[in-house]
Amino acid sequence: MDRRSKLVALAALLLCANAKAFVSPSPPPGFGGSPGSWTYTPPSPAEQLGKVIRGPGPMIPGAGASSAAYRLGAGASRVLAGAIAVGRVTGVGLAIGVAWLAYECIEKKNGSWVLTCGFPTPPQSDGYQYRPVHNSFYPGAPVYFPSASQACDDFKGKAQAAFAGGNPTATIQGSEVVTCAVPSMKVRVHWKIGTVVAYSDYGAELYRSASNCPVGWYITPAGCVQAPPPQPITTEEIEERMAPKPLPQTLPPGVPYPLEIELPSIWNPEPIEDTPPGVDPKSRPMRVPQGEPQAVPNTSPQQYRQPVTRWAHSPTQSDPWRMDVRPEEMTGTDPKGIEQPQSETSGSPEGKKPEQFDLCAEHPDIIACQVFKPDELEAKPLANKDVPLSLNPDGGFPSGGSCPQPKTVQLMGQTYAFSMQPLCDFAVGIKPLLIGFAWLSAALVFLGVARRES
């Protein structure tokens, strides 16, 4: 008998027993892992909102395949991005995945993945080129830089190298650009010799002239370009960049890798339109009809009673699909009752729970059903009663006796004797203990009887 057949048989027993119990259906398709590390491989495209994905739920006797919602863990976006980047998602799923990556500035151009925005861009031209003037640092032909900051940074490096070359015992503590503007610039080099800490300043003139790179264009090692070049990005960088991002509104079908599940199951969830954004949908109990409605005698308007089984989600950490199952009766005026499984909503008819035996309703006078009211208690003195006590020893314990004669037996022509003396010696030794225990037992019995009589 497979697990599904056992589940149906167990549900039938529950109906016969008129009691509730917990049932654990098999996990729905696509689930793997274990408590604390569940994974989910979507078997088909699934509609989801935020990080809550909706898909098939476990099989329920009488209701067939149910629905469920699953909150994906933090690693789901990382896994999906990696699968798309290496080409493991194809067809419609690839189109959805590529659009998802493009929304985060990741596109594939000329066969390679690149960032189209959201990364440090090259400096933009202001329409000029800059030339530092310092005979020692820039001898010979003039040297031009596409921006003032690049000219000043180059001058800072030469100043630090010049100081280190002229002071071999000094330790360079760092350098900074103090002034970087036409017509002059100044760089400060911090150094240390022994215990002496100081700095030295280097200055130079800064000239500018018209540049061939238009204003607003980008200055790159390959030349002046109108738009910033895309930045190459690896698969690992794509995964890191997409890990904190929300998943696409429709999960791409054909994801070959299991996704990390944070909340394994929300069984029979409320519709998407009833779920606020960013909030987990609520699980709704379900009633499964178990027979035709029967007319309730002497009711006006005519009432009908129908047997149903109520399935309610009652998950635990180790069993996220556990169900609380109990038989109920639904009462209403519809002679057809419910013909298909019905989810409980605010407008659903109330089911009648199995009647419970009320001990106090049947026997209100017993002590267990009395209400303790300390303010109504009245203090009454206890009566004293003298009970005579006396102990009369019984002389029935024998004081003498003799040990039986040894037992003899004939075996193969020889006579063998078995002495009883060791047992007799043992009995004589424990006799005082037995008498003492007898006295103690008698005293306890006597005191107990006297206490009950008082």
C-alpha positions as CSV (number, residue, x, y, z in Angstrom):
1,M,0.0,0.0,0.0
2,D,1.5,3.3,-1.1
3,R,1.5,6.4,1.1
4,R,-1.5,8.0,-0.7
5,S,-3.6,4.9,-0.1
6,K,-2.7,4.9,3.5
7,L,-3.7,8.5,3.8
8,V,-7.1,7.8,2.3
9,A,-7.6,4.9,4.7
10,L,-6.5,7.0,7.6
11,A,-9.0,9.7,6.7
12,A,-11.8,7.1,6.6
13,L,-10.8,5.9,10.0
14,L,-11.0,9.5,11.3
15,L,-14.6,9.8,10.0
16,C,-15.6,6.6,11.7
17,A,-13.9,7.6,15.0
18,N,-15.6,11.0,15.0
19,A,-12.4,12.6,16.3
20,K,-9.6,14.9,15.0
21,A,-6.1,13.8,14.3
22,F,-2.9,15.0,12.5
23,V,-2.1,13.7,9.0
24,S,1.1,14.3,7.1
25,P,0.6,14.2,3.3
26,S,3.5,13.6,1.0
27,P,5.4,16.7,-0.1
28,P,4.2,18.3,-3.4
29,P,6.2,17.9,-6.6
30,G,9.5,19.7,-6.8
31,F,10.4,19.5,-3.1
32,G,13.7,18.1,-1.7
33,G,16.1,18.5,1.1
34,S,15.2,18.2,4.8
35,P,14.0,20.3,7.8
36,G,16.1,23.4,7.9
37,S,17.4,23.1,4.4
38,W,14.3,22.6,2.1
39,T,14.7,23.2,-1.6
40,Y,12.1,23.7,-4.3
41,T,12.5,23.1,-8.1
42,P,9.4,24.7,-9.7
43,P,7.8,22.1,-12.0
44,S,6.1,24.8,-14.2
45,P,5.7,28.5,-14.5
46,A,4.4,29.9,-11.2
47,E,2.8,33.2,-10.4
48,Q,4.4,34.9,-7.4
49,L,4.4,38.2,-5.6
50,G,7.6,39.5,-4.0
51,K,9.4,36.4,-2.8
52,V,6.2,34.3,-2.3
53,I,5.8,31.7,-5.0
54,R,2.6,29.9,-5.7
55,G,2.4,26.4,-7.0
56,P,0.9,22.9,-6.4
57,G,0.4,21.6,-2.9
58,P,0.1,18.1,-1.5
59,M,-2.6,15.6,-2.5
60,I,-5.7,15.7,-0.2
61,P,-8.2,12.7,-0.2
62,G,-11.4,13.8,-1.8
63,A,-9.9,17.1,-3.0
64,G,-7.1,15.9,-5.2
65,A,-4.1,18.2,-5.8
66,S,-4.3,21.3,-3.6
67,S,-2.5,24.6,-4.0
68,A,0.3,26.1,-1.8
69,A,2.5,29.1,-1.5
70,Y,6.2,29.1,-0.6
71,R,8.4,32.0,0.6
72,L,11.7,31.7,-1.2
73,G,14.9,32.2,0.7
74,A,17.7,34.8,0.2
75,G,19.6,32.5,-2.1
76,A,16.8,32.1,-4.7
77,S,17.7,35.2,-6.7
78,R,21.4,34.2,-6.7
79,V,20.6,30.7,-8.0
80,L,18.2,31.9,-10.7
81,A,20.7,34.6,-11.9
82,G,23.5,32.0,-12.2
83,A,21.3,29.6,-14.1
84,I,20.4,32.3,-16.6
85,A,24.0,33.5,-17.0
86,V,25.4,30.1,-17.9
87,G,22.5,29.3,-20.3
88,R,20.7,26.6,-18.3
89,V,17.4,28.3,-18.7
90,T,16.0,28.2,-22.3
91,G,12.9,29.1,-24.3
92,V,10.3,31.3,-22.7
93,G,12.1,31.1,-19.4
94,L,15.3,32.6,-20.9
95,A,13.3,35.5,-22.3
96,I,11.8,36.2,-18.9
97,G,15.2,35.8,-17.2
98,V,17.0,38.1,-19.7
99,A,14.4,40.8,-19.1
100,W,14.9,40.5,-15.4
101,L,18.7,40.9,-15.7
102,A,18.3,43.8,-18.1
103,Y,16.1,45.6,-15.5
104,E,19.2,45.5,-13.3
105,C,21.6,46.8,-16.0
106,I,22.9,43.4,-17.0
107,E,22.8,42.6,-20.7
108,K,24.5,40.3,-23.1
109,K,26.4,42.0,-26.0
110,N,28.5,40.4,-28.6
111,G,28.3,37.1,-26.7
112,S,29.5,38.5,-23.3
113,W,27.6,39.8,-20.3
114,V,28.2,43.4,-19.5
115,L,27.0,46.1,-17.1
116,T,25.3,49.0,-18.9
117,C,24.7,51.2,-15.8
118,G,25.4,51.3,-12.1
119,F,29.2,51.2,-12.3
120,P,32.0,53.8,-12.1
121,T,32.1,55.7,-15.4
122,P,35.2,57.2,-17.1
123,P,35.7,61.0,-16.5
124,Q,33.8,63.3,-18.8
125,S,35.6,66.0,-20.9
126,D,35.1,69.7,-20.0
127,G,36.4,70.7,-23.5
128,Y,40.0,71.3,-22.3
129,Q,43.3,69.5,-22.0
130,Y,45.8,70.2,-19.1
131,R,49.6,70.5,-19.0
132,P,51.7,70.7,-15.8
133,V,54.8,72.8,-16.2
134,H,57.8,71.6,-14.1
135,N,61.2,71.4,-15.7
136,S,62.5,68.6,-13.5
137,F,59.4,66.4,-13.7
138,Y,58.4,67.1,-17.3
139,P,61.5,67.8,-19.4
140,G,61.3,67.8,-23.1
141,A,58.0,67.9,-25.1
142,P,54.9,69.1,-23.3
143,V,52.7,66.4,-21.7
144,Y,48.9,66.9,-21.9
145,F,46.2,65.2,-19.7
146,P,42.5,65.1,-20.6
147,S,41.5,66.5,-17.1
148,A,42.9,68.6,-14.4
149,S,42.6,65.8,-11.8
150,Q,44.6,63.4,-13.9
151,A,47.3,66.1,-14.4
152,C,47.5,66.7,-10.6
153,D,47.5,63.0,-9.8
154,D,50.4,62.4,-12.2
155,F,52.3,65.3,-10.6
156,K,51.7,63.9,-7.1
157,G,53.3,60.6,-8.1
158,K,56.4,62.3,-9.5
159,A,56.7,64.5,-6.4
160,Q,56.7,61.5,-4.1
161,A,59.2,59.7,-6.2
162,A,61.5,62.7,-6.3
163,F,61.4,63.1,-2.5
164,A,62.1,59.4,-1.9
165,G,65.1,59.5,-4.4
166,G,66.6,62.5,-2.7
167,N,66.1,61.2,0.9
168,P,66.9,57.4,0.9
169,T,66.6,57.2,4.7
170,A,63.1,58.7,4.8
171,T,59.9,56.7,5.1
172,I,57.1,58.1,2.9
173,Q,53.9,58.4,5.0
174,G,51.7,59.4,2.1
175,S,51.0,62.3,-0.2
176,E,48.1,64.5,-1.2
177,V,47.1,67.1,-3.7
178,V,46.6,70.4,-1.9
179,T,45.7,72.6,-4.8
180,C,44.6,71.6,-8.3
181,A,43.5,74.5,-10.4
182,V,44.7,76.7,-13.2
183,P,47.2,78.4,-13.0
184,S,49.0,76.5,-10.2
185,M,48.9,73.2,-8.3
186,K,50.6,72.0,-5.1
187,V,51.3,68.6,-3.7
188,R,52.3,67.7,-0.1
189,V,54.5,64.6,0.7
190,H,54.4,63.4,4.3
191,W,57.6,61.6,5.5
192,K,59.4,60.3,8.6
193,I,63.1,60.1,9.3
194,G,63.9,58.4,12.7
195,T,61.6,60.1,15.1
196,V,61.1,63.2,13.0
197,V,57.7,63.5,11.2
198,A,57.2,66.3,8.7
199,Y,56.1,67.1,5.2
200,S,57.4,68.7,2.0
201,D,55.5,70.8,-0.5
202,Y,56.0,70.7,-4.3
203,G,54.4,73.2,-6.6
204,A,54.1,73.7,-10.4
205,E,52.1,75.7,-12.9
206,L,49.0,74.2,-14.5
207,Y,48.0,75.3,-18.0
208,R,45.0,74.4,-20.1
209,S,44.1,74.6,-23.8
210,A,41.2,73.5,-26.1
211,S,40.7,69.8,-26.4
212,N,39.6,67.7,-29.4
213,C,37.1,65.8,-27.0
214,P,33.7,67.6,-26.9
215,V,32.2,68.6,-23.6
216,G,30.3,65.8,-21.9
217,W,32.0,63.0,-23.8
218,Y,33.8,60.2,-21.9
219,I,37.6,60.0,-21.8
220,T,38.7,56.3,-22.0
221,P,42.0,54.6,-22.6
222,A,40.7,53.8,-26.1
223,G,39.9,57.5,-26.8
224,C,37.1,60.0,-26.5
225,V,33.6,58.3,-26.8
226,Q,30.1,59.8,-26.6
227,A,28.6,57.0,-24.4
228,P,30.4,55.2,-21.5
229,P,31.5,51.7,-22.7
230,P,29.8,48.8,-21.0
231,Q,31.7,47.0,-18.2
232,P,32.3,43.3,-18.6
233,I,30.9,41.2,-15.7
234,T,31.5,37.5,-14.8
235,T,28.9,34.9,-13.8
236,E,30.0,35.1,-10.2
237,E,29.6,38.9,-10.2
238,I,26.2,38.5,-11.7
239,E,25.2,36.2,-8.9
240,E,26.5,38.6,-6.3
241,R,24.8,41.6,-7.9
242,M,21.4,39.8,-8.2
243,A,21.4,38.0,-4.8
244,P,19.6,40.9,-2.9
245,K,17.3,41.7,-5.8
246,P,13.6,40.7,-5.9
247,L,12.7,37.8,-8.2
248,P,10.8,38.5,-11.4
249,Q,7.0,38.8,-11.1
250,T,6.6,35.5,-13.0
251,L,9.2,32.9,-12.3
252,P,10.9,31.7,-15.5
253,P,9.9,28.1,-16.3
254,G,12.6,25.5,-16.7
255,V,14.8,26.5,-13.8
256,P,17.1,23.4,-13.5
257,Y,18.4,24.2,-10.0
258,P,16.5,23.9,-6.7
259,L,15.7,27.2,-5.1
260,E,16.2,27.8,-1.4
261,I,13.0,27.8,0.6
262,E,12.6,30.0,3.7
263,L,9.0,29.1,4.6
264,P,8.3,25.6,3.2
265,S,4.5,25.8,2.9
266,I,1.4,28.0,3.1
267,W,-1.3,25.5,2.3
268,N,-4.4,26.6,0.3
269,P,-3.4,30.3,0.3
270,E,-5.8,33.2,-0.1
271,P,-5.9,34.7,-3.6
272,I,-3.2,37.2,-4.8
273,E,-5.8,40.0,-5.0
274,D,-6.5,39.5,-1.3
275,T,-2.9,39.6,-0.2
276,P,-1.2,43.0,0.3
277,P,2.3,43.4,-1.3
278,G,5.1,42.1,0.9
279,V,2.7,40.1,3.2
280,D,2.6,36.3,3.3
281,P,-0.9,35.0,2.2
282,K,-3.0,33.4,4.9
283,S,-3.7,29.6,4.8
284,R,-7.4,28.8,4.5
285,P,-9.0,25.6,6.0
286,M,-10.8,23.4,3.5
287,R,-14.0,21.4,3.9
288,V,-14.3,18.2,1.8
289,P,-17.9,16.8,1.4
290,Q,-18.3,13.2,2.6
291,G,-22.0,12.6,1.7
292,E,-25.3,14.1,0.6
293,P,-27.2,16.6,2.8
294,Q,-29.9,15.2,5.0
295,A,-33.0,17.0,6.1
296,V,-33.2,18.0,9.7
297,P,-36.7,17.2,11.1
298,N,-39.0,19.8,12.5
299,T,-37.1,22.9,11.2
300,S,-38.5,26.0,9.6
301,P,-37.2,27.0,7.2
302,Q,-36.0,23.5,6.3
303,Q,-32.5,22.8,7.4
304,Y,-30.1,20.3,5.9
305,R,-27.1,18.7,7.6
306,Q,-24.2,17.4,5.5
307,P,-21.1,15.5,6.8
308,V,-17.7,17.0,5.8
309,T,-14.1,16.6,6.7
310,R,-12.3,19.8,7.7
311,W,-8.6,20.0,6.7
312,A,-6.6,22.8,8.4
313,H,-2.9,23.5,7.9
314,S,-1.0,22.8,11.2
315,P,2.7,22.8,10.2
316,T,5.7,22.1,12.4
317,Q,9.4,22.8,11.7
318,S,10.0,19.2,10.9
319,D,6.7,18.5,9.1
320,P,5.7,21.6,7.1
321,W,2.7,19.8,5.4
322,R,1.0,18.5,8.6
323,M,-2.8,18.7,8.5
324,D,-5.3,18.9,11.4
325,V,-8.2,16.7,10.1
326,R,-11.6,16.3,11.8
327,P,-15.1,15.4,10.8
328,E,-17.8,18.1,11.0
329,E,-21.4,18.7,10.0
330,M,-22.4,21.7,8.0
331,T,-26.0,23.0,8.5
332,G,-27.7,25.2,6.0
333,T,-30.9,25.7,3.9
334,D,-29.4,24.5,0.6
335,P,-30.6,21.0,-0.1
336,K,-27.6,20.4,-2.4
337,G,-25.0,21.4,0.2
338,I,-21.5,21.6,-1.2
339,E,-20.5,19.3,-4.0
340,Q,-16.8,20.2,-4.3
341,P,-14.1,21.0,-1.7
342,Q,-14.7,24.5,-0.4
343,S,-12.3,26.9,1.3
344,E,-13.3,28.6,4.4
345,T,-13.9,32.4,4.0
346,S,-15.6,35.0,6.0
347,G,-18.9,34.1,4.2
348,S,-18.6,30.3,4.5
349,P,-21.3,28.5,6.5
350,E,-20.2,27.4,10.0
351,G,-19.5,23.7,10.5
352,K,-20.8,21.9,13.6
353,K,-18.0,20.4,15.6
354,P,-18.4,16.9,17.1
355,E,-20.2,17.0,20.4
356,Q,-18.0,16.7,23.5
357,F,-19.0,15.0,26.7
358,D,-19.5,17.6,29.5
359,L,-18.8,16.0,32.9
360,C,-20.1,19.0,35.0
361,A,-23.2,19.3,32.9
362,E,-24.1,15.7,33.6
363,H,-23.0,15.7,37.3
364,P,-23.0,19.3,38.7
365,D,-22.9,18.2,42.3
366,I,-19.6,16.3,42.3
367,I,-16.6,17.9,44.1
368,A,-14.6,18.2,40.8
369,C,-17.2,20.6,39.4
370,Q,-17.6,22.8,42.5
371,V,-16.3,26.4,42.3
372,F,-13.8,27.3,45.0
373,K,-14.9,30.6,46.8
374,P,-12.4,31.4,49.6
375,D,-14.4,34.4,50.7
376,E,-17.4,32.2,51.6
377,L,-15.4,29.8,53.8
378,E,-16.2,29.8,57.5
379,A,-13.5,28.9,60.1
380,K,-14.7,26.1,62.4
381,P,-12.6,24.6,65.3
382,L,-11.6,21.0,65.0
383,A,-12.9,18.6,67.6
384,N,-10.4,16.7,69.8
385,K,-10.9,13.0,70.4
386,D,-8.8,10.7,72.6
387,V,-8.1,7.3,71.1
388,P,-6.6,4.7,73.5
389,L,-3.6,2.9,72.0
390,S,-2.2,-0.4,73.2
391,L,0.1,-3.0,71.8
392,N,-0.3,-6.7,72.8
393,P,2.5,-8.9,71.6
394,D,1.5,-12.2,70.1
395,G,3.2,-15.3,71.5
396,G,2.9,-17.2,68.3
397,F,6.5,-17.0,67.3
398,P,8.2,-20.4,68.1
399,S,11.3,-20.2,70.3
400,G,12.7,-23.6,69.7
401,G,13.0,-26.1,66.9
402,S,15.5,-28.5,65.3
403,C,17.0,-28.8,61.8
404,P,15.7,-31.7,59.6
405,Q,17.9,-34.7,59.2
406,P,20.1,-34.8,56.1
407,K,18.6,-36.2,53.0
408,T,20.2,-39.3,51.5
409,V,20.2,-40.8,48.0
410,Q,21.6,-43.9,46.5
411,L,23.5,-43.4,43.2
412,M,25.4,-46.2,41.4
413,G,25.8,-48.2,44.6
414,Q,27.0,-45.2,46.7
415,T,25.1,-43.4,49.4
416,Y,25.1,-39.6,49.3
417,A,23.9,-37.3,52.1
418,F,22.7,-33.6,51.7
419,S,22.8,-31.7,54.9
420,M,20.1,-29.0,55.6
421,Q,22.2,-27.4,58.3
422,P,23.4,-24.4,56.2
423,L,19.8,-23.4,55.5
424,C,18.9,-23.8,59.1
425,D,21.8,-21.6,60.2
426,F,20.7,-18.9,57.6
427,A,17.1,-19.0,58.9
428,V,18.2,-18.6,62.5
429,G,20.4,-15.6,61.5
430,I,17.6,-13.7,59.8
431,K,14.9,-14.5,62.4
432,P,15.5,-11.2,64.4
433,L,15.2,-9.2,61.2
434,L,11.9,-10.8,60.2
435,I,10.4,-10.3,63.7
436,G,11.6,-6.6,63.7
437,F,9.9,-6.0,60.3
438,A,6.8,-7.6,61.5
439,W,6.6,-5.3,64.5
440,L,7.2,-2.3,62.3
441,S,4.5,-3.3,59.8
442,A,2.0,-3.9,62.6
443,A,2.7,-0.5,64.1
444,L,2.2,1.3,60.8
445,V,-1.1,-0.5,60.2
446,F,-2.3,0.3,63.6
447,L,-1.4,4.0,63.3
448,G,-3.2,4.2,60.0
449,V,-6.4,2.7,61.3
450,A,-6.3,5.1,64.3
451,R,-5.8,8.1,62.1
452,R,-8.8,7.2,59.9
453,E,-11.0,6.7,63.0
454,S,-10.1,10.2,64.3
